[in-house]
Amino acid sequence: MLTFIVLVGFIISLIGLLLIVLSLIPGEREENKVEGGGVLIVGPLPIVFGSSRRAALIAAIIGVIMIIIVLALTIVMAWWAT
């Protein structure tokens, strides 16, 4: 089980590294407005921030999806442990 968790973490890290490398490839440049946002979860309280309403909404949606994934993995790991 521990090997599986380590493998999943390694794969997720590689995907993140690949996305960073792909973002550095030069391409066609246009005038784009850059927006950013994030979610900070302190206990049960999510704190959502963003440079615009749209960025904050996208960050909140991604945060909810990540919480659902973590809960699902926790339930599956608890079920496998029994």
mmCIF file of the N, C-alpha and C atoms, coordinates in Angstrom:
data_MODEL
# 
_entry.id   MODEL 
# 
loop_
_atom_site.group_PDB 
_atom_site.id 
_atom_site.type_symbol 
_atom_site.label_atom_id 
_atom_site.label_alt_id 
_atom_site.label_comp_id 
_atom_site.label_asym_id 
_atom_site.label_entity_id 
_atom_site.label_seq_id 
_atom_site.pdbx_PDB_ins_code 
_atom_site.Cartn_x 
_atom_site.Cartn_y 
_atom_site.Cartn_z 
_atom_site.occupancy 
_atom_site.B_iso_or_equiv 
_atom_site.pdbx_formal_charge 
_atom_site.auth_seq_id 
_atom_site.auth_comp_id 
_atom_site.auth_asym_id 
_atom_site.auth_atom_id 
_atom_site.pdbx_PDB_model_num 
ATOM 1   N N  . MET A 1 1  ? 0.823   -1.197 0.000   1.00 0.00 ? 1  MET A N  1 
ATOM 2   C CA . MET A 1 1  ? 0.000   0.000  0.000   1.00 0.00 ? 1  MET A CA 1 
ATOM 3   C C  . MET A 1 1  ? 0.860   1.252  0.000   1.00 0.00 ? 1  MET A C  1 
ATOM 4   N N  . LEU A 1 2  ? 1.920   1.231  0.798   1.00 0.00 ? 2  LEU A N  1 
ATOM 5   C CA . LEU A 1 2  ? 2.807   2.394  0.864   1.00 0.00 ? 2  LEU A CA 1 
ATOM 6   C C  . LEU A 1 2  ? 3.479   2.633  -0.486  1.00 0.00 ? 2  LEU A C  1 
ATOM 7   N N  . THR A 1 3  ? 3.832   1.563  -1.174  1.00 0.00 ? 3  THR A N  1 
ATOM 8   C CA . THR A 1 3  ? 4.442   1.691  -2.493  1.00 0.00 ? 3  THR A CA 1 
ATOM 9   C C  . THR A 1 3  ? 3.484   2.368  -3.471  1.00 0.00 ? 3  THR A C  1 
ATOM 10  N N  . PHE A 1 4  ? 2.214   2.036  -3.394  1.00 0.00 ? 4  PHE A N  1 
ATOM 11  C CA . PHE A 1 4  ? 1.208   2.644  -4.257  1.00 0.00 ? 4  PHE A CA 1 
ATOM 12  C C  . PHE A 1 4  ? 1.099   4.141  -3.991  1.00 0.00 ? 4  PHE A C  1 
ATOM 13  N N  . ILE A 1 5  ? 1.087   4.525  -2.732  1.00 0.00 ? 5  ILE A N  1 
ATOM 14  C CA . ILE A 1 5  ? 0.969   5.940  -2.371  1.00 0.00 ? 5  ILE A CA 1 
ATOM 15  C C  . ILE A 1 5  ? 2.195   6.714  -2.846  1.00 0.00 ? 5  ILE A C  1 
ATOM 16  N N  . VAL A 1 6  ? 3.369   6.132  -2.676  1.00 0.00 ? 6  VAL A N  1 
ATOM 17  C CA . VAL A 1 6  ? 4.593   6.778  -3.133  1.00 0.00 ? 6  VAL A CA 1 
ATOM 18  C C  . VAL A 1 6  ? 4.579   6.919  -4.649  1.00 0.00 ? 6  VAL A C  1 
ATOM 19  N N  . LEU A 1 7  ? 4.121   5.894  -5.347  1.00 0.00 ? 7  LEU A N  1 
ATOM 20  C CA . LEU A 1 7  ? 4.043   5.935  -6.810  1.00 0.00 ? 7  LEU A CA 1 
ATOM 21  C C  . LEU A 1 7  ? 3.074   7.021  -7.283  1.00 0.00 ? 7  LEU A C  1 
ATOM 22  N N  . VAL A 1 8  ? 1.914   7.125  -6.656  1.00 0.00 ? 8  VAL A N  1 
ATOM 23  C CA . VAL A 1 8  ? 0.942   8.157  -7.029  1.00 0.00 ? 8  VAL A CA 1 
ATOM 24  C C  . VAL A 1 8  ? 1.524   9.549  -6.783  1.00 0.00 ? 8  VAL A C  1 
ATOM 25  N N  . GLY A 1 9  ? 2.182   9.744  -5.655  1.00 0.00 ? 9  GLY A N  1 
ATOM 26  C CA . GLY A 1 9  ? 2.820   11.035 -5.368  1.00 0.00 ? 9  GLY A CA 1 
ATOM 27  C C  . GLY A 1 9  ? 3.904   11.373 -6.374  1.00 0.00 ? 9  GLY A C  1 
ATOM 28  N N  . PHE A 1 10 ? 4.675   10.383 -6.759  1.00 0.00 ? 10 PHE A N  1 
ATOM 29  C CA . PHE A 1 10 ? 5.735   10.599 -7.751  1.00 0.00 ? 10 PHE A CA 1 
ATOM 30  C C  . PHE A 1 10 ? 5.150   10.978 -9.109  1.00 0.00 ? 10 PHE A C  1 
ATOM 31  N N  . ILE A 1 11 ? 4.091   10.297 -9.514  1.00 0.00 ? 11 ILE A N  1 
ATOM 32  C CA . ILE A 1 11 ? 3.453   10.598 -10.802 1.00 0.00 ? 11 ILE A CA 1 
ATOM 33  C C  . ILE A 1 11 ? 2.859   11.999 -10.798 1.00 0.00 ? 11 ILE A C  1 
ATOM 34  N N  . ILE A 1 12 ? 2.208   12.385 -9.715  1.00 0.00 ? 12 ILE A N  1 
ATOM 35  C CA . ILE A 1 12 ? 1.639   13.730 -9.621  1.00 0.00 ? 12 ILE A CA 1 
ATOM 36  C C  . ILE A 1 12 ? 2.740   14.788 -9.679  1.00 0.00 ? 12 ILE A C  1 
ATOM 37  N N  . SER A 1 13 ? 3.865   14.529 -9.017  1.00 0.00 ? 13 SER A N  1 
ATOM 38  C CA . SER A 1 13 ? 4.996   15.461 -9.064  1.00 0.00 ? 13 SER A CA 1 
ATOM 39  C C  . SER A 1 13 ? 5.550   15.587 -10.476 1.00 0.00 ? 13 SER A C  1 
ATOM 40  N N  . LEU A 1 14 ? 5.653   14.466 -11.188 1.00 0.00 ? 14 LEU A N  1 
ATOM 41  C CA . LEU A 1 14 ? 6.144   14.511 -12.567 1.00 0.00 ? 14 LEU A CA 1 
ATOM 42  C C  . LEU A 1 14 ? 5.203   15.281 -13.482 1.00 0.00 ? 14 LEU A C  1 
ATOM 43  N N  . ILE A 1 15 ? 3.906   15.108 -13.290 1.00 0.00 ? 15 ILE A N  1 
ATOM 44  C CA . ILE A 1 15 ? 2.933   15.859 -14.091 1.00 0.00 ? 15 ILE A CA 1 
ATOM 45  C C  . ILE A 1 15 ? 3.083   17.349 -13.835 1.00 0.00 ? 15 ILE A C  1 
ATOM 46  N N  . GLY A 1 16 ? 3.238   17.741 -12.578 1.00 0.00 ? 16 GLY A N  1 
ATOM 47  C CA . GLY A 1 16 ? 3.437   19.153 -12.248 1.00 0.00 ? 16 GLY A CA 1 
ATOM 48  C C  . GLY A 1 16 ? 4.709   19.704 -12.871 1.00 0.00 ? 16 GLY A C  1 
ATOM 49  N N  . LEU A 1 17 ? 5.793   18.941 -12.813 1.00 0.00 ? 17 LEU A N  1 
ATOM 50  C CA . LEU A 1 17 ? 7.051   19.372 -13.414 1.00 0.00 ? 17 LEU A CA 1 
ATOM 51  C C  . LEU A 1 17 ? 6.911   19.505 -14.921 1.00 0.00 ? 17 LEU A C  1 
ATOM 52  N N  . LEU A 1 18 ? 6.215   18.573 -15.554 1.00 0.00 ? 18 LEU A N  1 
ATOM 53  C CA . LEU A 1 18 ? 5.989   18.640 -16.990 1.00 0.00 ? 18 LEU A CA 1 
ATOM 54  C C  . LEU A 1 18 ? 5.183   19.885 -17.368 1.00 0.00 ? 18 LEU A C  1 
ATOM 55  N N  . LEU A 1 19 ? 4.173   20.217 -16.583 1.00 0.00 ? 19 LEU A N  1 
ATOM 56  C CA . LEU A 1 19 ? 3.377   21.416 -16.860 1.00 0.00 ? 19 LEU A CA 1 
ATOM 57  C C  . LEU A 1 19 ? 4.221   22.684 -16.737 1.00 0.00 ? 19 LEU A C  1 
ATOM 58  N N  . ILE A 1 20 ? 5.113   22.722 -15.770 1.00 0.00 ? 20 ILE A N  1 
ATOM 59  C CA . ILE A 1 20 ? 5.999   23.882 -15.614 1.00 0.00 ? 20 ILE A CA 1 
ATOM 60  C C  . ILE A 1 20 ? 6.922   24.007 -16.818 1.00 0.00 ? 20 ILE A C  1 
ATOM 61  N N  . VAL A 1 21 ? 7.508   22.898 -17.248 1.00 0.00 ? 21 VAL A N  1 
ATOM 62  C CA . VAL A 1 21 ? 8.411   22.922 -18.401 1.00 0.00 ? 21 VAL A CA 1 
ATOM 63  C C  . VAL A 1 21 ? 7.658   23.339 -19.661 1.00 0.00 ? 21 VAL A C  1 
ATOM 64  N N  . LEU A 1 22 ? 6.450   22.821 -19.857 1.00 0.00 ? 22 LEU A N  1 
ATOM 65  C CA . LEU A 1 22 ? 5.666   23.181 -21.035 1.00 0.00 ? 22 LEU A CA 1 
ATOM 66  C C  . LEU A 1 22 ? 5.280   24.660 -21.032 1.00 0.00 ? 22 LEU A C  1 
ATOM 67  N N  . SER A 1 23 ? 5.106   25.235 -19.863 1.00 0.00 ? 23 SER A N  1 
ATOM 68  C CA . SER A 1 23 ? 4.739   26.651 -19.811 1.00 0.00 ? 23 SER A CA 1 
ATOM 69  C C  . SER A 1 23 ? 5.916   27.556 -20.180 1.00 0.00 ? 23 SER A C  1 
ATOM 70  N N  . LEU A 1 24 ? 7.114   27.033 -20.150 1.00 0.00 ? 24 LEU A N  1 
ATOM 71  C CA . LEU A 1 24 ? 8.298   27.833 -20.472 1.00 0.00 ? 24 LEU A CA 1 
ATOM 72  C C  . LEU A 1 24 ? 8.627   27.837 -21.964 1.00 0.00 ? 24 LEU A C  1 
ATOM 73  N N  . ILE A 1 25 ? 7.969   26.985 -22.735 1.00 0.00 ? 25 ILE A N  1 
ATOM 74  C CA . ILE A 1 25 ? 8.228   26.921 -24.172 1.00 0.00 ? 25 ILE A CA 1 
ATOM 75  C C  . ILE A 1 25 ? 7.701   28.192 -24.825 1.00 0.00 ? 25 ILE A C  1 
ATOM 76  N N  . PRO A 1 26 ? 8.573   28.894 -25.553 1.00 0.00 ? 26 PRO A N  1 
ATOM 77  C CA . PRO A 1 26 ? 8.103   30.134 -26.180 1.00 0.00 ? 26 PRO A CA 1 
ATOM 78  C C  . PRO A 1 26 ? 7.102   29.841 -27.288 1.00 0.00 ? 26 PRO A C  1 
ATOM 79  N N  . GLY A 1 27 ? 6.138   30.700 -27.391 1.00 0.00 ? 27 GLY A N  1 
ATOM 80  C CA . GLY A 1 27 ? 5.120   30.534 -28.416 1.00 0.00 ? 27 GLY A CA 1 
ATOM 81  C C  . GLY A 1 27 ? 4.676   31.895 -28.903 1.00 0.00 ? 27 GLY A C  1 
ATOM 82  N N  . GLU A 1 28 ? 3.565   31.906 -29.571 1.00 0.00 ? 28 GLU A N  1 
ATOM 83  C CA . GLU A 1 28 ? 3.010   33.155 -30.063 1.00 0.00 ? 28 GLU A CA 1 
ATOM 84  C C  . GLU A 1 28 ? 2.591   34.010 -28.879 1.00 0.00 ? 28 GLU A C  1 
ATOM 85  N N  . ARG A 1 29 ? 3.055   35.244 -28.860 1.00 0.00 ? 29 ARG A N  1 
ATOM 86  C CA . ARG A 1 29 ? 2.728   36.136 -27.752 1.00 0.00 ? 29 ARG A CA 1 
ATOM 87  C C  . ARG A 1 29 ? 1.648   37.111 -28.175 1.00 0.00 ? 29 ARG A C  1 
ATOM 88  N N  . GLU A 1 30 ? 0.640   37.208 -27.362 1.00 0.00 ? 30 GLU A N  1 
ATOM 89  C CA . GLU A 1 30 ? -0.431  38.171 -27.583 1.00 0.00 ? 30 GLU A CA 1 
ATOM 90  C C  . GLU A 1 30 ? -0.596  38.972 -26.300 1.00 0.00 ? 30 GLU A C  1 
ATOM 91  N N  . GLU A 1 31 ? -1.328  40.042 -26.408 1.00 0.00 ? 31 GLU A N  1 
ATOM 92  C CA . GLU A 1 31 ? -1.647  40.819 -25.224 1.00 0.00 ? 31 GLU A CA 1 
ATOM 93  C C  . GLU A 1 31 ? -2.672  40.055 -24.408 1.00 0.00 ? 31 GLU A C  1 
ATOM 94  N N  . ASN A 1 32 ? -2.244  39.467 -23.325 1.00 0.00 ? 32 ASN A N  1 
ATOM 95  C CA . ASN A 1 32 ? -3.139  38.703 -22.471 1.00 0.00 ? 32 ASN A CA 1 
ATOM 96  C C  . ASN A 1 32 ? -3.188  39.327 -21.086 1.00 0.00 ? 32 ASN A C  1 
ATOM 97  N N  . LYS A 1 33 ? -4.339  39.277 -20.493 1.00 0.00 ? 33 LYS A N  1 
ATOM 98  C CA . LYS A 1 33 ? -4.486  39.733 -19.123 1.00 0.00 ? 33 LYS A CA 1 
ATOM 99  C C  . LYS A 1 33 ? -4.223  38.532 -18.219 1.00 0.00 ? 33 LYS A C  1 
ATOM 100 N N  . VAL A 1 34 ? -3.311  38.684 -17.298 1.00 0.00 ? 34 VAL A N  1 
ATOM 101 C CA . VAL A 1 34 ? -2.955  37.595 -16.396 1.00 0.00 ? 34 VAL A CA 1 
ATOM 102 C C  . VAL A 1 34 ? -3.786  37.720 -15.120 1.00 0.00 ? 34 VAL A C  1 
ATOM 103 N N  . GLU A 1 35 ? -4.409  36.623 -14.748 1.00 0.00 ? 35 GLU A N  1 
ATOM 104 C CA . GLU A 1 35 ? -5.186  36.573 -13.522 1.00 0.00 ? 35 GLU A CA 1 
ATOM 105 C C  . GLU A 1 35 ? -4.690  35.409 -12.685 1.00 0.00 ? 35 GLU A C  1 
ATOM 106 N N  . GLY A 1 36 ? -4.812  35.532 -11.390 1.00 0.00 ? 36 GLY A N  1 
ATOM 107 C CA . GLY A 1 36 ? -4.370  34.461 -10.508 1.00 0.00 ? 36 GLY A CA 1 
ATOM 108 C C  . GLY A 1 36 ? -5.267  34.362 -9.298  1.00 0.00 ? 36 GLY A C  1 
ATOM 109 N N  . GLY A 1 37 ? -5.240  33.203 -8.677  1.00 0.00 ? 37 GLY A N  1 
ATOM 110 C CA . GLY A 1 37 ? -6.049  32.993 -7.486  1.00 0.00 ? 37 GLY A CA 1 
ATOM 111 C C  . GLY A 1 37 ? -5.594  31.752 -6.762  1.00 0.00 ? 37 GLY A C  1 
ATOM 112 N N  . GLY A 1 38 ? -6.139  31.548 -5.579  1.00 0.00 ? 38 GLY A N  1 
ATOM 113 C CA . GLY A 1 38 ? -5.764  30.381 -4.808  1.00 0.00 ? 38 GLY A CA 1 
ATOM 114 C C  . GLY A 1 38 ? -6.743  30.112 -3.692  1.00 0.00 ? 38 GLY A C  1 
ATOM 115 N N  . VAL A 1 39 ? -6.564  28.971 -3.070  1.00 0.00 ? 39 VAL A N  1 
ATOM 116 C CA . VAL A 1 39 ? -7.393  28.575 -1.937  1.00 0.00 ? 39 VAL A CA 1 
ATOM 117 C C  . VAL A 1 39 ? -6.467  28.144 -0.820  1.00 0.00 ? 39 VAL A C  1 
ATOM 118 N N  . LEU A 1 40 ? -6.672  28.721 0.345   1.00 0.00 ? 40 LEU A N  1 
ATOM 119 C CA . LEU A 1 40 ? -5.923  28.345 1.540   1.00 0.00 ? 40 LEU A CA 1 
ATOM 120 C C  . LEU A 1 40 ? -6.914  27.714 2.493   1.00 0.00 ? 40 LEU A C  1 
ATOM 121 N N  . ILE A 1 41 ? -6.685  26.465 2.854   1.00 0.00 ? 41 ILE A N  1 
ATOM 122 C CA . ILE A 1 41 ? -7.618  25.761 3.726   1.00 0.00 ? 41 ILE A CA 1 
ATOM 123 C C  . ILE A 1 41 ? -7.000  25.677 5.114   1.00 0.00 ? 41 ILE A C  1 
ATOM 124 N N  . VAL A 1 42 ? -7.626  26.378 6.056   1.00 0.00 ? 42 VAL A N  1 
ATOM 125 C CA . VAL A 1 42 ? -7.185  26.385 7.449   1.00 0.00 ? 42 VAL A CA 1 
ATOM 126 C C  . VAL A 1 42 ? -8.258  25.666 8.254   1.00 0.00 ? 42 VAL A C  1 
ATOM 127 N N  . GLY A 1 43 ? -7.980  24.419 8.590   1.00 0.00 ? 43 GLY A N  1 
ATOM 128 C CA . GLY A 1 43 ? -8.987  23.615 9.279   1.00 0.00 ? 43 GLY A CA 1 
ATOM 129 C C  . GLY A 1 43 ? -10.192 23.433 8.376   1.00 0.00 ? 43 GLY A C  1 
ATOM 130 N N  . PRO A 1 44 ? -11.372 23.748 8.880   1.00 0.00 ? 44 PRO A N  1 
ATOM 131 C CA . PRO A 1 44 ? -12.572 23.608 8.041   1.00 0.00 ? 44 PRO A CA 1 
ATOM 132 C C  . PRO A 1 44 ? -12.891 24.868 7.241   1.00 0.00 ? 44 PRO A C  1 
ATOM 133 N N  . LEU A 1 45 ? -12.084 25.909 7.382   1.00 0.00 ? 45 LEU A N  1 
ATOM 134 C CA . LEU A 1 45 ? -12.387 27.195 6.747   1.00 0.00 ? 45 LEU A CA 1 
ATOM 135 C C  . LEU A 1 45 ? -11.562 27.409 5.480   1.00 0.00 ? 45 LEU A C  1 
ATOM 136 N N  . PRO A 1 46 ? -12.198 27.433 4.317   1.00 0.00 ? 46 PRO A N  1 
ATOM 137 C CA . PRO A 1 46 ? -11.462 27.756 3.089   1.00 0.00 ? 46 PRO A CA 1 
ATOM 138 C C  . PRO A 1 46 ? -11.370 29.278 2.914   1.00 0.00 ? 46 PRO A C  1 
ATOM 139 N N  . ILE A 1 47 ? -10.201 29.754 2.579   1.00 0.00 ? 47 ILE A N  1 
ATOM 140 C CA . ILE A 1 47 ? -9.985  31.165 2.292   1.00 0.00 ? 47 ILE A CA 1 
ATOM 141 C C  . ILE A 1 47 ? -9.643  31.256 0.811   1.00 0.00 ? 47 ILE A C  1 
ATOM 142 N N  . VAL A 1 48 ? -10.527 31.870 0.040   1.00 0.00 ? 48 VAL A N  1 
ATOM 143 C CA . VAL A 1 48 ? -10.364 31.964 -1.406  1.00 0.00 ? 48 VAL A CA 1 
ATOM 144 C C  . VAL A 1 48 ? -9.939  33.386 -1.756  1.00 0.00 ? 48 VAL A C  1 
ATOM 145 N N  . PHE A 1 49 ? -8.921  33.499 -2.607  1.00 0.00 ? 49 PHE A N  1 
ATOM 146 C CA . PHE A 1 49 ? -8.468  34.818 -3.035  1.00 0.00 ? 49 PHE A CA 1 
ATOM 147 C C  . PHE A 1 49 ? -8.149  34.779 -4.519  1.00 0.00 ? 49 PHE A C  1 
ATOM 148 N N  . GLY A 1 50 ? -8.190  35.951 -5.135  1.00 0.00 ? 50 GLY A N  1 
ATOM 149 C CA . GLY A 1 50 ? -7.892  36.025 -6.554  1.00 0.00 ? 50 GLY A CA 1 
ATOM 150 C C  . GLY A 1 50 ? -7.783  37.468 -6.999  1.00 0.00 ? 50 GLY A C  1 
ATOM 151 N N  . SER A 1 51 ? -7.159  37.666 -8.140  1.00 0.00 ? 51 SER A N  1 
ATOM 152 C CA . SER A 1 51 ? -6.984  39.011 -8.677  1.00 0.00 ? 51 SER A CA 1 
ATOM 153 C C  . SER A 1 51 ? -8.268  39.518 -9.330  1.00 0.00 ? 51 SER A C  1 
ATOM 154 N N  . SER A 1 52 ? -9.217  38.616 -9.557  1.00 0.00 ? 52 SER A N  1 
ATOM 155 C CA . SER A 1 52 ? -10.520 39.005 -10.095 1.00 0.00 ? 52 SER A CA 1 
ATOM 156 C C  . SER A 1 52 ? -11.552 38.012 -9.572  1.00 0.00 ? 52 SER A C  1 
ATOM 157 N N  . ARG A 1 53 ? -12.798 38.347 -9.776  1.00 0.00 ? 53 ARG A N  1 
ATOM 158 C CA . ARG A 1 53 ? -13.877 37.451 -9.356  1.00 0.00 ? 53 ARG A CA 1 
ATOM 159 C C  . ARG A 1 53 ? -13.804 36.113 -10.084 1.00 0.00 ? 53 ARG A C  1 
ATOM 160 N N  . ARG A 1 54 ? -13.481 36.172 -11.350 1.00 0.00 ? 54 ARG A N  1 
ATOM 161 C CA . ARG A 1 54 ? -13.397 34.953 -12.169 1.00 0.00 ? 54 ARG A CA 1 
ATOM 162 C C  . ARG A 1 54 ? -12.272 34.041 -11.670 1.00 0.00 ? 54 ARG A C  1 
ATOM 163 N N  . ALA A 1 55 ? -11.113 34.618 -11.373 1.00 0.00 ? 55 ALA A N  1 
ATOM 164 C CA . ALA A 1 55 ? -9.984  33.823 -10.890 1.00 0.00 ? 55 ALA A CA 1 
ATOM 165 C C  . ALA A 1 55 ? -10.305 33.200 -9.534  1.00 0.00 ? 55 ALA A C  1 
ATOM 166 N N  . ALA A 1 56 ? -10.975 33.950 -8.662  1.00 0.00 ? 56 ALA A N  1 
ATOM 167 C CA . ALA A 1 56 ? -11.345 33.418 -7.356  1.00 0.00 ? 56 ALA A CA 1 
ATOM 168 C C  . ALA A 1 56 ? -12.359 32.283 -7.502  1.00 0.00 ? 56 ALA A C  1 
ATOM 169 N N  . LEU A 1 57 ? -13.291 32.406 -8.416  1.00 0.00 ? 57 LEU A N  1 
ATOM 170 C CA . LEU A 1 57 ? -14.288 31.364 -8.642  1.00 0.00 ? 57 LEU A CA 1 
ATOM 171 C C  . LEU A 1 57 ? -13.631 30.084 -9.165  1.00 0.00 ? 57 LEU A C  1 
ATOM 172 N N  . ILE A 1 58 ? -12.720 30.239 -10.102 1.00 0.00 ? 58 ILE A N  1 
ATOM 173 C CA . ILE A 1 58 ? -12.004 29.070 -10.637 1.00 0.00 ? 58 ILE A CA 1 
ATOM 174 C C  . ILE A 1 58 ? -11.176 28.409 -9.543  1.00 0.00 ? 58 ILE A C  1 
ATOM 175 N N  . ALA A 1 59 ? -10.514 29.221 -8.716  1.00 0.00 ? 59 ALA A N  1 
ATOM 176 C CA . ALA A 1 59 ? -9.716  28.675 -7.611  1.00 0.00 ? 59 ALA A CA 1 
ATOM 177 C C  . ALA A 1 59 ? -10.611 27.931 -6.623  1.00 0.00 ? 59 ALA A C  1 
ATOM 178 N N  . ALA A 1 60 ? -11.793 28.476 -6.338  1.00 0.00 ? 60 ALA A N  1 
ATOM 179 C CA . ALA A 1 60 ? -12.716 27.816 -5.416  1.00 0.00 ? 60 ALA A CA 1 
ATOM 180 C C  . ALA A 1 60 ? -13.194 26.480 -5.983  1.00 0.00 ? 60 ALA A C  1 
ATOM 181 N N  . ILE A 1 61 ? -13.489 26.444 -7.262  1.00 0.00 ? 61 ILE A N  1 
ATOM 182 C CA . ILE A 1 61 ? -13.939 25.198 -7.895  1.00 0.00 ? 61 ILE A CA 1 
ATOM 183 C C  . ILE A 1 61 ? -12.829 24.143 -7.848  1.00 0.00 ? 61 ILE A C  1 
ATOM 184 N N  . ILE A 1 62 ? -11.610 24.548 -8.164  1.00 0.00 ? 62 ILE A N  1 
ATOM 185 C CA . ILE A 1 62 ? -10.484 23.614 -8.101  1.00 0.00 ? 62 ILE A CA 1 
ATOM 186 C C  . ILE A 1 62 ? -10.268 23.143 -6.665  1.00 0.00 ? 62 ILE A C  1 
ATOM 187 N N  . GLY A 1 63 ? -10.420 24.042 -5.699  1.00 0.00 ? 63 GLY A N  1 
ATOM 188 C CA . GLY A 1 63 ? -10.288 23.670 -4.292  1.00 0.00 ? 63 GLY A CA 1 
ATOM 189 C C  . GLY A 1 63 ? -11.311 22.635 -3.869  1.00 0.00 ? 63 GLY A C  1 
ATOM 190 N N  . VAL A 1 64 ? -12.555 22.801 -4.291  1.00 0.00 ? 64 VAL A N  1 
ATOM 191 C CA . VAL A 1 64 ? -13.607 21.836 -3.962  1.00 0.00 ? 64 VAL A CA 1 
ATOM 192 C C  . VAL A 1 64 ? -13.302 20.481 -4.597  1.00 0.00 ? 64 VAL A C  1 
ATOM 193 N N  . ILE A 1 65 ? -12.844 20.491 -5.839  1.00 0.00 ? 65 ILE A N  1 
ATOM 194 C CA . ILE A 1 65 ? -12.492 19.236 -6.512  1.00 0.00 ? 65 ILE A CA 1 
ATOM 195 C C  . ILE A 1 65 ? -11.354 18.532 -5.773  1.00 0.00 ? 65 ILE A C  1 
ATOM 196 N N  . MET A 1 66 ? -10.361 19.302 -5.340  1.00 0.00 ? 66 MET A N  1 
ATOM 197 C CA . MET A 1 66 ? -9.235  18.696 -4.609  1.00 0.00 ? 66 MET A CA 1 
ATOM 198 C C  . MET A 1 66 ? -9.683  18.122 -3.264  1.00 0.00 ? 66 MET A C  1 
ATOM 199 N N  . ILE A 1 67 ? -10.583 18.800 -2.564  1.00 0.00 ? 67 ILE A N  1 
ATOM 200 C CA . ILE A 1 67 ? -11.093 18.285 -1.292  1.00 0.00 ? 67 ILE A CA 1 
ATOM 201 C C  . ILE A 1 67 ? -11.854 16.982 -1.516  1.00 0.00 ? 67 ILE A C  1 
ATOM 202 N N  . ILE A 1 68 ? -12.661 16.919 -2.581  1.00 0.00 ? 68 ILE A N  1 
ATOM 203 C CA . ILE A 1 68 ? -13.400 15.694 -2.887  1.00 0.00 ? 68 ILE A CA 1 
ATOM 204 C C  . ILE A 1 68 ? -12.431 14.547 -3.185  1.00 0.00 ? 68 ILE A C  1 
ATOM 205 N N  . ILE A 1 69 ? -11.362 14.824 -3.923  1.00 0.00 ? 69 ILE A N  1 
ATOM 206 C CA . ILE A 1 69 ? -10.371 13.789 -4.233  1.00 0.00 ? 69 ILE A CA 1 
ATOM 207 C C  . ILE A 1 69 ? -9.693  13.292 -2.960  1.00 0.00 ? 69 ILE A C  1 
ATOM 208 N N  . VAL A 1 70 ? -9.314  14.215 -2.078  1.00 0.00 ? 70 VAL A N  1 
ATOM 209 C CA . VAL A 1 70 ? -8.658  13.825 -0.824  1.00 0.00 ? 70 VAL A CA 1 
ATOM 210 C C  . VAL A 1 70 ? -9.606  12.982 0.034   1.00 0.00 ? 70 VAL A C  1 
ATOM 211 N N  . LEU A 1 71 ? -10.861 13.394 0.143   1.00 0.00 ? 71 LEU A N  1 
ATOM 212 C CA . LEU A 1 71 ? -11.820 12.606 0.916   1.00 0.00 ? 71 LEU A CA 1 
ATOM 213 C C  . LEU A 1 71 ? -12.028 11.226 0.313   1.00 0.00 ? 71 LEU A C  1 
ATOM 214 N N  . ALA A 1 72 ? -12.132 11.152 -1.012  1.00 0.00 ? 72 ALA A N  1 
ATOM 215 C CA . ALA A 1 72 ? -12.320 9.858  -1.668  1.00 0.00 ? 72 ALA A CA 1 
ATOM 216 C C  . ALA A 1 72 ? -11.106 8.954  -1.436  1.00 0.00 ? 72 ALA A C  1 
ATOM 217 N N  . LEU A 1 73 ? -9.914  9.497  -1.556  1.00 0.00 ? 73 LEU A N  1 
ATOM 218 C CA . LEU A 1 73 ? -8.709  8.689  -1.322  1.00 0.00 ? 73 LEU A CA 1 
ATOM 219 C C  . LEU A 1 73 ? -8.610  8.245  0.131   1.00 0.00 ? 73 LEU A C  1 
ATOM 220 N N  . THR A 1 74 ? -9.021  9.102  1.062   1.00 0.00 ? 74 THR A N  1 
ATOM 221 C CA . THR A 1 74 ? -9.004  8.738  2.476   1.00 0.00 ? 74 THR A CA 1 
ATOM 222 C C  . THR A 1 74 ? -9.968  7.592  2.744   1.00 0.00 ? 74 THR A C  1 
ATOM 223 N N  . ILE A 1 75 ? -11.147 7.655  2.155   1.00 0.00 ? 75 ILE A N  1 
ATOM 224 C CA . ILE A 1 75 ? -12.133 6.579  2.339   1.00 0.00 ? 75 ILE A CA 1 
ATOM 225 C C  . ILE A 1 75 ? -11.628 5.282  1.718   1.00 0.00 ? 75 ILE A C  1 
ATOM 226 N N  . VAL A 1 76 ? -11.051 5.346  0.537   1.00 0.00 ? 76 VAL A N  1 
ATOM 227 C CA . VAL A 1 76 ? -10.528 4.142  -0.118  1.00 0.00 ? 76 VAL A CA 1 
ATOM 228 C C  . VAL A 1 76 ? -9.374  3.549  0.685   1.00 0.00 ? 76 VAL A C  1 
ATOM 229 N N  . MET A 1 77 ? -8.485  4.394  1.185   1.00 0.00 ? 77 MET A N  1 
ATOM 230 C CA . MET A 1 77 ? -7.357  3.864  1.965   1.00 0.00 ? 77 MET A CA 1 
ATOM 231 C C  . MET A 1 77 ? -7.836  3.242  3.278   1.00 0.00 ? 77 MET A C  1 
ATOM 232 N N  . ALA A 1 78 ? -8.844  3.844  3.918   1.00 0.00 ? 78 ALA A N  1 
ATOM 233 C CA . ALA A 1 78 ? -9.387  3.267  5.147   1.00 0.00 ? 78 ALA A CA 1 
ATOM 234 C C  . ALA A 1 78 ? -10.075 1.935  4.856   1.00 0.00 ? 78 ALA A C  1 
ATOM 235 N N  . TRP A 1 79 ? -10.746 1.846  3.707   1.00 0.00 ? 79 TRP A N  1 
ATOM 236 C CA . TRP A 1 79 ? -11.418 0.607  3.336   1.00 0.00 ? 79 TRP A CA 1 
ATOM 237 C C  . TRP A 1 79 ? -10.396 -0.491 3.045   1.00 0.00 ? 79 TRP A C  1 
ATOM 238 N N  . TRP A 1 80 ? -9.290  -0.119 2.364   1.00 0.00 ? 80 TRP A N  1 
ATOM 239 C CA . TRP A 1 80 ? -8.241  -1.114 2.076   1.00 0.00 ? 80 TRP A CA 1 
ATOM 240 C C  . TRP A 1 80 ? -7.535  -1.585 3.338   1.00 0.00 ? 80 TRP A C  1 
ATOM 241 N N  . ALA A 1 81 ? -7.436  -0.732 4.340   1.00 0.00 ? 81 ALA A N  1 
ATOM 242 C CA . ALA A 1 81 ? -6.719  -1.085 5.568   1.00 0.00 ? 81 ALA A CA 1 
ATOM 243 C C  . ALA A 1 81 ? -7.481  -2.107 6.401   1.00 0.00 ? 81 ALA A C  1 
ATOM 244 N N  . THR A 1 82 ? -8.792  -2.206 6.173   1.00 0.00 ? 82 THR A N  1 
ATOM 245 C CA . THR A 1 82 ? -9.577  -3.162 6.984   1.00 0.00 ? 82 THR A CA 1 
ATOM 246 C C  . THR A 1 82 ? -9.621  -4.523 6.363   1.00 0.00 ? 82 THR A C  1 
# 
